[in-house]
């Protein structure tokens, strides 16, 4: 009984299609310790960037409720943090607690960029 081998170009085509379907980064994994100093520093950076952009709506970091991280093939890391803030006296929300999602990108050099900070 003979079996037919697939043509080499067909295997290459299947590999290319499979590779194109993969996400750009790895999977999102839960943070082991949302209270870790590095995570808090990232959240404070996100709030600081918000405050620089919206001078009439200053916020203070209250806590980080959790989050996820994603390692990328270039050695950088994405973070998706659930951030809780409170407004100060001069804020549009002086005593209100607000929940935010902060997405940050950290390069292997340690440089951090805020991608988004939204309710």
C-alpha positions in Angstrom: 0.0 0.0 0.0 1.4 3.3 -1.0 1.0 6.5 0.9 1.3 9.9 -0.7 3.6 12.5 0.9 2.4 16.1 0.9 4.2 18.4 -1.4 6.9 20.5 0.3 5.3 23.8 -0.8 2.0 22.8 0.9 3.8 22.3 4.2 5.4 25.7 3.9 2.1 27.3 3.1 0.5 25.6 6.2 3.3 26.9 8.4 3.0 30.4 7.1 -0.8 30.5 7.7 -0.4 29.1 11.2 2.3 31.6 12.0 0.2 34.5 10.8 -2.7 33.4 13.1 -0.5 33.7 16.2 -0.9 36.9 18.3 2.0 39.4 18.3 2.8 38.7 22.0 2.6 35.8 24.3 -0.5 35.2 26.4 -1.6 37.5 29.2 -0.7 36.0 32.6 -1.9 37.2 36.0 0.4 39.3 38.1 1.7 37.2 41.0 1.8 40.2 43.4 -0.2 43.4 42.4 1.3 45.1 45.5 4.9 44.6 44.4 6.9 47.8 44.2 7.5 47.5 40.4 3.7 47.2 39.8 3.0 50.2 42.1 5.7 52.2 40.3 4.0 51.4 36.9 0.6 52.5 38.3 2.0 55.7 39.7 3.6 56.4 36.4 0.2 56.0 34.6 -1.5 58.3 37.1 1.3 60.8 36.7 0.9 60.9 32.9 -2.8 61.3 33.3 -2.3 64.2 35.7 0.2 65.9 33.3 -2.4 65.7 30.5 -5.4 66.7 32.5 -4.2 69.4 34.9 -7.8 70.2 36.1 -8.4 66.6 37.1 -5.5 65.5 39.3 -5.8 62.0 40.7 -4.0 60.1 43.5 -3.2 56.4 43.3 -5.3 54.5 45.9 -4.3 50.9 45.0 -3.7 48.4 42.2 -6.5 45.8 42.3 -4.7 43.4 40.0 -3.6 43.0 36.5 -1.9 40.9 33.8 1.4 41.0 32.0 2.5 39.8 28.5 6.1 39.0 27.6 6.9 39.9 24.0 9.4 38.3 21.7 11.6 41.4 21.7 12.1 41.2 25.4 9.7 43.9 26.3 6.6 43.5 28.5 3.0 44.8 28.3 1.1 45.4 31.5 -2.6 45.7 31.9 -3.3 47.0 35.4 -6.6 47.6 37.2 -5.9 50.9 39.0 -8.1 52.6 41.6 -7.7 56.3 42.1 -9.1 59.0 44.3 -9.5 62.7 43.3 -7.8 65.4 45.4 -9.5 68.6 46.6 -9.0 70.3 43.2 -10.1 67.4 41.2 -13.3 67.1 39.1 -14.0 64.1 41.4 -12.7 65.4 44.8 -13.7 62.4 46.9 -14.7 59.9 44.3 -13.0 56.5 43.8 -12.5 55.7 40.2 -11.5 52.5 38.5 -9.1 52.6 35.5 -7.4 50.2 33.2 -3.8 51.2 32.5 -2.0 49.6 29.6 1.8 50.1 29.7 4.7 49.0 27.6 8.0 48.4 29.2 11.1 48.1 27.0 14.1 45.8 28.1 16.0 49.1 28.9 13.4 49.9 31.6 11.8 52.7 29.6 8.0 52.8 30.1 5.3 54.1 27.8 1.7 54.6 28.8 -0.4 53.1 26.0 -3.8 53.9 27.4 -5.5 54.9 30.7 -9.3 54.5 30.5 -12.4 53.9 32.7 
